[in-house]
Amino acid sequence: MIKTYIIDGNNLMGKIPELFKLMKTDGNGSRVKLARMLDDYFRGKKQKISLHFDGFPAEGGVRASKCKIQYSENRTADDNIKDEISHAKNPKVLCVISSDFSVKQFAQKNACFVKTSEEFFAEMEAANRVNEETEKIKNIDNDEIKKLFGL
């Protein structure tokens, strides 16, 4: 049972085409957009999310309702992620999201569950498609269905 997701934010943004493109012109904007995407994905779920970014927060920073945003400042986000894993009481309930080899290897050695950023983004996309289909179904008018089937 996964209780906490530790997400390598810059790594994940690099695997999402829309955010990868935005990162080049608006670094903080891409961070904000990722935080919103994660808030949407984790809405209604009981997991905790620790979202790590390299560097310092921009003015105004990034706000999220589900994610605890952490900046590496003078370190690397990878080092902060490894520290969070090391200080966890039970690493077996952690899911580390990163495609960085050293982060994945460290997480696996500490018995964490690991997903690559590509795998996690694919899950996010699939969940988004299911939500869109559900909304479309909810919005179908019953009278239209009756007419279609001659009822």
MOJOCOR-V62879 format. One record per backbone hydrogen bond with DSSP energy under -0.5 kcal/mol. NH is the residue of the N-H (numbers start at 0). CO is the residue of the C=O. Records with the same first field share a line. If there is no record, write none. Layout:
NH: CO, CO
//
This chain:
2: 92
3: 92
4: 47
5: 3, 94
6: 4, 49
7: 96
8: 6, 51
9: 51
11: 7
12: 8
13: 9
14: 11
15: 11, 12
16: 14
18: 15
19: 15
20: 16
21: 17
22: 18
23: 19, 20
24: 20, 21
25: 21
29: 25
30: 26
31: 27
32: 28
33: 29
34: 30
35: 31
36: 32
37: 33
38: 34
39: 35
40: 36
41: 37
42: 38, 39
44: 41
47: 2
48: 65
49: 4
50: 48, 67
51: 6, 49
52: 69
54: 74
60: 57
67: 48
68: 66
69: 50
71: 52
72: 54
74: 71
79: 75
80: 76
81: 77
82: 78
83: 79
84: 80
85: 81
86: 82
87: 83, 84
92: 89
93: 90
94: 3
95: 93, 112
96: 5, 94
97: 95, 114
103: 99
104: 100
105: 101
106: 102
107: 103
108: 104
109: 105
110: 107
111: 106
112: 93
114: 95
119: 115
120: 116
121: 117
122: 118
123: 119
124: 120
125: 121
126: 122
127: 123
128: 124
129: 125
130: 126
131: 127
132: 128
133: 129
134: 130
135: 131
136: 132
137: 133
138: 134
139: 136
144: 140
145: 141
146: 142
147: 143
148: 144
149: 146
150: 145
//
